[in-house]
Each structure stands twice: as C-alpha cells, then as structure tokens.
C-alpha cells in the first residue's frame, strides 16, 4: 500500500469514529458523558484536518 492509500484509509476510519462520537453525544442523557463524546468528536475534527493537510502535502510531492 502506498502512503496515499494509507492516509485515505486512515481518514475514512477517523471520519467513521467522528460520526460514532457524534451519534453517542446525541443519544446520551448524562451531561458528563455527552460532553465527553462531544469533545472526542471535536478532537477527531482536528485529527481529520491534520490528516487532510498531510495527504495534500504527499499528493503535491508525488505530482512534482
């Protein structure tokens, strides 16, 4: 597998986790648990942004 393929696979996994955390946050009655899952979702948003930046860098280096 190439680095690009690995990054795409990792991005898909991260997006899936983000969706799961969002779903958990919506379904929680306990405010502490709800906040925990909301924070985890926000963390994944940052992780996804970093992965997308890295993917862009890798794609640029391969296109040059």
N, C-alpha and C positions, 0 to 999 in steps of 0.2 A: 504494500500500500504506500502511496506517496504521502508526503506531508499535507498536501491539499486535501486528499481524501480523508486523512486522519482528522484534520480540522473540521471538515464538513460533518463527519460522523460525530465528533465531539460537540459541535454546535447543535446538531439535532438532539443529542442526549441532553444538553443543557436547556434547550427550549422545552423539551418534554418535562424536565424537572421543574422549570419555571411554571409551566402550566399546572403541574400537580400541586405545587406550593400555593398557587393562586386559588385552586379549587379547594384545598384544605382550609385556607384562610376564610373563604366564603362560607364553608359549612360548619366552622367552629362556633360554638356558643360561648365557650370560655374565652374571655378577652385576652388573657395572657397567651394562650395558645394561638389565638387569631393574630395577635401582634407578632409572635414568633414566626409564623408562616408568612406573614406579610414582609417581615424583614428578610427572610430567606429568599422570597421571591425577588425583592429588590437587589439582594446580593447576586442572584442569578442574572438579573438585567445587566449589572456591571460586568459580570464574567462574560456574558454573551458579547457585550460591546468590545471587550478586550480580545476575545477570540476573533471577532469580525475584523478588528484592526490588524491582528496578526495575519489573518487569511489574506487581507488586502495587500499587506507587505509581501507575503510569499508569492501571491499572484503577480505582483509587479516585478519581482525579481526573476520570475520564470518568463515573463513576457519581454524582458530586455535582452 
